Amino acid sequence: MGKSKERKEGESKLTFFSRLLGVFFNPKDTFKALSEKPKWADMLIVLLMLVAVYATMIAPYIPQDQIKLLESDAKGRAKMGEEGYNQRLKFWEDPPAFVAITGIFMQPISLLIGFLIQTLIILGIGRLTSTEGKYIQIFSAFIHANSINLVLGNALRAFLISSRESVFQTTTSLALFFPRLETMSPAYVVLTQVDFFQLWVFGILGFALSEIFKIELKKGLILSFSFWFIRSLFYIAIGLLGMKLGS
């Protein structure tokens, strides 16, 4: 009778909405239940759909940002030449439909690939501290933790973007406190990696990793934020490299 009751309580924690709410309000128990019985398909599908909706909502503002960027980039204009500049400007003034469609489809695809690769890296780092834990457990936990950023974070960003009518000028990172900072500056690239929703994601991911790898919560948090730091360095390097190639 006792085991049946525990089983029912465990199943109630694993319904979609209980997991979604649990990530926000009761991460410790939620990730403990997920580590024992990983679930991911329904949450992954919902997040991929929401990312596609988010991409659709912000798509109309991207051409406007590109035009502003072209107009303010004197060096780029000189490098392209007057004819090349006018062609690029004309392209963004009336972009083909495939540009928006490609962006809408690519965001969910790149997100899925990112989930798969990052889960593997976290597993590799975790192996330095424990022999416990399986790929599917981390994959499930990582997807659920990211619901904070992809549900709440993207909802706020979509609101801010529609209010400001700009994607480039919208951020939920430390760059928010430096409104005069140029979006194409190295400082902006660095500050955008310290995103408040991402910090929340990796904070609660520490609970999951402590349960999955059977380690102390402190070690789980260190493991989680170590990965965040490595990932941030990678994105900063990509951002700076892109700026250098584009200059």
Secondary structure, DSSP 8 states (H G I E B T S, - for coil): -HHHHHHHHHHHHTSHHHHHHHHHH-HHHHHHHHHHS---HHHHHHHHHHHHHHHHHHGGGHHHHHHHHHHH-HHHHHHHHHHHHHHHHHHHHS--HHHHHHHHHHHHHHHHHHHHHHHHHHHHHHTTT-S---HHHHHHHHHHHTHIIIIIIHHHHHHHHHHHT-STT--SBGGGG-TTS-TTSHHHHHHTTSBHHHHHHHHHHHHHHHHHTT--HHHHHHHHHHHHHHHHHHHHHHHHHHHHHH-
